[in-house]
């Protein structure tokens, strides 16, 4: 089966499909292992922004329920943007579950997460799915929507790990998929950056789970579908930790640039470092 058979013939510029379907089960087990090992005081530690570990766990439960079709969101307020709507309703869900016990949250996450992993395991990766705004595609092929959802689960688990003093989980299979998914934002990031047709910008993530992604300027858009051809016009090399933190805005572009090794056209390299792979 191909994207063309499902009405998504115009998405080849996103690059080769990613298959994250089998990763939700292991990711859920890792999350539950982490949560079950927390002390009572760990649940009140700050994980991200003003959210505690408890709030992040409740948010993940809301993600699971939303994906399973249990719509808990009200409609848009007058003049509300998509970003504002998502942030508001996420907070409303977290507030609603602020008094849930850790044990009840863990049980609910285990039940809903198992159902969700089973659903994703049999999903058609080439069906039309929810748009991925940070990649500039709506509708998106399901493989990208599913991979995007996986990065959401993985990122929130890292926030919990960091809150309790642990480093990012180095497990390479999951991190490889996360980085590969985040880099699908590169063409959209460069959409307003002018360059001659054929110019190429490379993002290089250095580390065991790293890789190289090349965006090529075509007549219509920047594309990840074109093969690298010789020396890139610009190249940015960062370690994998910096790449995922930059993509999720746990690190500012200016800080990432200070850590980067850049070659070629600095204007293009700096533009690539504006990448963001979340609704921000």
JOUR-V983478 format. One record per residue. RES is the residue in one small letter. SS is DSSP state (a for helix, b for strand, c for the rest). PHI is phi in whole degrees, 0 to 359 (none if undefined). Layout:
RES&SS&PHI + RES&SS&PHI
//
This chain:
x&c&none + x&c&229 + x&a&301 + x&a&298 + x&a&282 + x&a&238 + x&c&77 + x&c&239 + x&c&291 + x&c&263 + x&c&244 + x&a&297 + x&a&296 + x&a&285 + x&c&93 + x&c&295 + x&c&300 + x&c&251 + x&c&247 + x&c&260 + x&c&299 + x&c&278 + x&a&269 + x&a&290 + x&a&297 + x&a&301 + x&a&296 + x&a&298 + x&a&298 + x&a&295 + x&a&298 + x&a&296 + x&a&300 + x&a&295 + x&a&295 + x&a&291 + x&c&268 + x&c&284 + x&c&275 + x&a&306 + x&a&288 + x&a&299 + x&a&295 + x&a&262 + x&c&289 + x&b&286 + x&b&253 + x&b&200 + x&c&56 + x&c&257 + x&b&272 + x&b&275 + x&a&303 + x&a&301 + x&a&295 + x&a&296 + x&a&297 + x&a&296 + x&a&298 + x&a&300 + x&a&299 + x&a&298 + x&a&300 + x&a&300 + x&a&298 + x&a&300 + x&a&290 + x&c&275 + x&c&94 + x&c&269 + x&c&283 + x&c&253 + x&c&267 + x&c&283 + x&c&286 + x&c&293 + x&c&283 + x&c&303 + x&c&73 + x&c&281 + x&c&282 + x&a&300 + x&a&298 + x&a&295 + x&a&299 + x&a&295 + x&a&297 + x&a&294 + x&a&290 + x&a&300 + x&a&293 + x&a&298 + x&a&295 + x&a&299 + x&a&297 + x&a&298 + x&c&253 + x&c&293 + x&c&262 + x&c&295 + x&c&287 + x&a&306 + x&a&297 + x&a&291 + x&a&297 + x&a&298 + x&a&298 + x&a&292 + x&a&297 + x&a&298 + x&a&291 + x&a&290 + x&a&295 + x&a&294 + x&a&298 + x&a&293 + x&a&299 + x&a&295 + x&a&293 + x&a&294 + x&a&300 + x&c&249 + x&c&289 + x&c&281 + x&c&292 + x&c&253 + x&c&288 + x&b&288 + x&b&220 + x&c&303 + x&c&294 + x&b&243 + x&a&299 + x&a&287 + x&a&259 + x&c&74 + x&b&222 + x&c&203 + x&c&286 + x&b&258 + x&b&296 + x&a&300 + x&a&300 + x&a&284 + x&a&299 + x&a&293 + x&a&297 + x&a&301 + x&a&296 + x&a&298 + x&a&296 + x&a&298 + x&a&296 + x&a&296 + x&a&297 + x&a&295 + x&a&294 + x&a&294 + x&a&299 + x&a&293 + x&a&301 + x&a&297 + x&a&297 + x&c&258 + x&c&89 + x&c&261 + x&c&279 + x&c&302 + x&c&297 + x&c&276 + x&c&309 + x&a&287 + x&a&296 + x&a&295 + x&a&296 + x&a&300 + x&a&294 + x&a&300 + x&a&296 + x&a&299 + x&a&293 + x&a&302 + x&a&289 + x&a&290 + x&a&278 + x&a&298 + x&a&301 + x&a&292 + x&a&300 + x&c&268 + x&c&301 + x&c&256 + x&c&260 + x&c&282 + x&c&195 + x&c&298 + x&c&303 + x&c&98 + x&c&298 + x&b&230 + x&b&242 + x&b&251 + x&b&249 + x&b&241 + x&b&256 + x&b&263 + x&c&148 + x&c&302 + x&c&256 + x&c&278 + x&b&178 + x&b&229 + x&b&235 + x&b&238 + x&b&260 + x&b&246 + x&b&283 + x&c&250 + x&c&296 + x&c&255 + x&c&190 + x&b&282 + x&b&222 + x&c&266 + x&c&271 + x&c&275 + x&c&287 + x&c&301 + x&c&227 + x&c&75 + x&c&289 + x&c&292 + x&c&295 + x&b&211 + x&b&219 + x&b&235 + x&b&245 + x&b&222 + x&b&285 + x&a&298 + x&a&298 + x&a&295 + x&a&298 + x&a&288 + x&a&292 + x&a&297 + x&a&296 + x&c&255 + x&c&59 + x&c&280 + x&c&215 + x&c&285 + x&a&306 + x&a&297 + x&a&292 + x&a&297 + x&a&298 + x&a&291 + x&a&262 + x&c&278 + x&b&256 + x&b&247 + x&b&227 + x&b&80 + x&c&293 + x&a&295 + x&a&300 + x&a&292 + x&a&297 + x&a&292 + x&a&296 + x&a&297 + x&c&283 + x&c&272 + x&c&303 + x&c&216 + x&c&238 + x&c&219 + x&c&283 + x&c&236
//
